[in-house]
């Protein structure tokens, strides 16, 4: 199907000329002589690209552009200004708004055709890329549902069936073991659900609203200490030594305690999960002139530069076949989002075969009087 172009100009001669030009090159064209008319027509039929004059009665071209970008269904449409205004302020204003191209009248037919063809090609490439990413996301989500959720559910189902059918024959020790496995599987399901709910909270903007409403000054150690206490048990289960350094009561940050707890807990849990038995995970508080930091170091498998970048993608799992313990692939993505809400960053240093160091940096504040 031929690409559909929307031409908006209050001069009917211009719309006629452009219509003839584009139709001669195989494009479909719809025209409007005002912004209001164009927006109404676009509600009935979505174009693939918009060419718009700047100076028009009623809505200006800038007004049309803002309306287009404000509509979720039109936000990705390539937008071109075709105008007699050639002054620098108008050009700069269009660039600041994010208009893809600015062509002045009188224009060269070849230039206009080249710009339109290039923008349509780029839009198509982005559409294909987005579709590919969505397919990948769906595949990862399907894997998570079929594997990560089904595994603990299968264990729960198997244990409950066994207990139901042979309860009178089970010893106290066997029942205790079954209950431990049930509790472990339930904890796994709870963690998955908690991660999904937190992802929805972040995507909806609710997490940012909570930070704005409830964040206040806190000693960094007040948030970190409960994380270390909870992680100690997980470290013992995996025969990993947890070591702390430089826990400084004088480092204060503005934070939402529960959100920051989630950040530290998820990063430390990953460090423990990826550490071989007998190794050490260290947690250290550091500072520079303007920021407070918490550093998490492990001696796990490490990551390549490409894997380091991908590790923060949602549902990303590194070398799943060999590293079964890694979880659903949400922790680093969620931690990064929450740190951004706090005005901070996460830096990563990792070497394959030698481990990783994650550092959470947050703006340092003065302790309240």
N, C-alpha and C positions, 0 to 999 in steps of 0.2 A: 504494500500500500504506500502511495506517495506521501511524503511528509506534508503536514498541514501547517501553513504559515498564517499568522494573524497580523495584518497590516493596519495600523491605527494612525490616521492623519486627518485633520479637519479640512484639508484641501482635497476635494474629490479627484482633481487631476493627478495628484501624487499617488493616491490609492489605485487609480486606473493604470497608471504607468507601471507601478510596482507589480500589480496583478498580472499584467501582460508579460512583464519580464520573467516573473517566476513561473507562470504557467507554461511559458515557452520552454522552460527547462525541466518540466515534468512535475513541478510542485502543485499541490492543492493550496488554494488561497481563500481566506475569508477576510473581509474588510470591515472597518468601523470608522466613523468620522468623529467619535468622541470616546473618552475613557469609559463613560458610563455604558455606552452602547457596546463597547468591546467586552467589558466585564460580564455583561448580561449574556452576550453571545457565547463567551467561553464557558459559562455555566452549562450551556446546552452541548457544547462540543469543545473538548480540550485540544488546543493546538500543540504543535511540537516546538514552535519558536515564535517569538513576538518581535515585530519591528514597530517602533512607536516614535511619533514626533514628541518634542519636548513642550513647545509652546502651543497650547490648545485652549479654547474656551472651556470654562468649567474645570474639569480635572486636568492638571498638567501631566506631562509624561512622568515626572517624578512621583506624582500621586498614584498614577497607574502602576508604576513599578512597586511602590510600597504595598498597594493592595494585592498585587500578584504574589509578592513574597510572603505576605501575611496569611495566604491561603495554603494549607498543607498540601493540597492537590496540585498546586502550581509552583511550589517553591523551587523545583529543579528546572523549570523552563528557561532556556536561553533567552536573554532579553537584549535587544539591540536598539539604541537610540539612532534615529535617522532624522537629522535636524539642520536647520540653517544656522543655528547658534554655534559659533566656532571659538568663542572666548574661553580662556583658560579656566576661570572660576566654574563655568558650567561643566566643562570636561572633568575638572577635579571633583566636583560634586557627584557626578555620575560614577566616577571611579570609586569614591568613598562609599557610595551606596552598594556597589558590587555589580553594576551593569557589565555584561560581558563584552560589549563592543559599542563604539561611538563613531558614527559616520556622518560627515557633514555634507549638506547640499551646496552646490550640485555634486553629485557623487558619480563615481565611475561604476558602470554596470558590472564590470569584471571584479572590481574590489568588493562590491556588495554581494555578488554571487559567491565569491571565495570565502568571505566571512561567514555567510549563512551555511555553506557546505561544511566548513571547518567546525562550526559550533554544533551542527547537527551530528556530525561524525563523533565529536567528543561526547555529546549527550548520549549517543548510542553506546559508546565504549563504557561510560559510567553506569549505564543501565545494565549492561551485560555483567560488569564487575559486581554491581550490587546484587544482581540475581545469583551470581556465583557465590557471593558471601552468604546470602540467605540460604542457599542450598546446603552450604557447608555447616551453617548454624543449625539447620533442621536435622542434618545427619548427626551432629554432635548431641543435640537435644534428644534425638531418638535413642542414641547409644546410652545416654545418661538414664533415660527412663527405663529402657529395657535391661540395663545392667546394674547401675547404681541403686535404683529403687527396687528392682526385682531380687537382687542378692539378699539384702536383709529381710525382705518380705518372704522369700523362700525359706530362709532359716527359721523365721518366726512360725510359718505355716508347718514346717517339718517338726519343730519342737512341740508345738501345741498338739499336733496329731499324735505324736509319740506319747506325750503325757496323757492325752485323753484315752488312748487305746490301752496303755499299759501302766496307768498310774499306780495301781495296787501292787505292781511288781517292782516298782522303782525304789531304790534305797534313798535314804536321806541325802547322801553324798551326790547321787545322780540327780535328784531333784534340784539340789543347790547348784550343780553345774548347769543344768538346763535353764534355771532362772538367771544365772550370770550371762549365758548366751542370749537369752531373750532381752535382758537389759542392754547388752551391747548392741544388738541389732536395732532395738528401739532408739537408742542414742544416735545410731547412724541415720535412721530415718528422720529424726528430729533435726539433726544438723543439716540435712539436705533441704528440708522444708524451711528452716530458718534462713538458709542462704537464698532460697528462692524469694522469700518474703522480703528480705533485705534488698535484693536486686530490684524488686517492684517498688520498694520504698524510695530507692535512689532514682530509678527511672521516672517516677511520678513527680519528683521534686519534693516529696514529703521529708526525706532525710535532710535536705537543705533547710526546710522550714523548721524542723526540730532543732537544728543547730542554731539558727537565728533566734529561736525562742528560749532555748535552755542553756546554751554554751556560756561558760563563765571561767574565771581564772582558777586554775588548779595546779598543784605541784605535779609534775610529770610522774614522779614516783608513786603518787597515790593511785594513779590509773595502772601503772605497770605492776605493782606488787601483787594485786589479785590475779593478774595473768600468770605471773611466775608461780604462784601457789597452785593454781589449777593445772598448769603445765607440768609440774613436778611429778604428779602421778603418771601422766602419759609418758614422760621420759623414763621413769622406772620400768614401766611395762615393756618398753622397747630396749631396755638396757642401755640407755643413753644418759650421759652425765650432763646436767644443766649447771652452767657456771655463770655467775653474775660479776660485773665489774663496774666500779665508779657510779654506784647508785647515789645520785646527788639530790638531796632534798631541796637545793636552792634553785632548781630549774623549774620555772613556771610557764605554763602555756594557757591560752584560751581554748577550751575544748568542751565538747559534749562527752561526758565520761563514758557512757555506754557505747557510743560510736567509736571512740578511741580505743576502748577495751576490745571491740571487734577487730580493729586494725592490728593491734599487738598480738591478740590471741591467734588470729589466722596466720600471720607471718611466722610466729613462733611454732605453731602447730605444723606448718609446712617444713620448717627446719628440722623438727624432731622426726617427722614422717620420713624425710629423705635421708636421714643420717643412718649409716650402718651401725649395727650393734657394737657397743664398746667405744663409740666415738663421743665427742663432746660438742655441745651446742653452747655458745657463749652469748650473753646479752649484756650490752654495755651502754651506759648513758654518756653522751658527749655533747659538746657545745662549741659554737663559734661566736662571732660578734653579735649576730642577730638571730641565730636559730638554735633550738635545742634538738638533739637527735637521740634516737634509740637504735642501736646497731645489733643485728641478729646475724651471727656467723655459724655456719655449719660446715661439716667436712663430707658432704654428700657427693653425688655424681657431678654436680656443677652443670653449667649450661654454656653453649656457644653464644656469640653475640646475637645471632638470629633467634635462638631459643629464648634469650633474655628478653628481647622485645616481645615475642609472641606469648611469653608467660603471663602477661597482663591482659591478654584477650579473654573475653568471656567464654567459658566452657572449654578453654584450651587445656590439653593434657599432653605432657611431654613424654614420649617413648612409653606409651601406656602398656605395651606388651611386657616390658621388663620392670615397670614400676607400678605395681598393682595397688600400692597403698596411697596413691596421691589424692584420691577424692574426686569430686565432680568437676573441678577446674573453674571454680568461681572465686576462691578466696583472694587471690592477688588482684583480680579485677575489682572486687568489692572494696578491698583495702585501699587500692589506689583512688577509687572514687571518693571514699570517705576522707582520705587525707587531703584531696583537692578541696573538698568542702571546708576543711579546716585551714585552707590557705597554705598547705604544705606540699611536700614532694616525697617520692620514694626513689632513692638511688640504689643501683644494683651493681655489684662487682662479682663476676663469676668466671671460673676457669673450669673447663671440662676435666673431670677426674680429681679436682682439688677442692670443690665446695663453692659456696656462695655467701656473699655478705649483703644483706638488705639493710638499708638505713632509712628510717622514717625521720624526715626533717619537718619541724614545725616552728612557726614564728615564736621567738622568745619574748616574754613579757616580764615586767617588773613585778615582784611579789607585792600583793596589796599591803597597805600600811596596817 
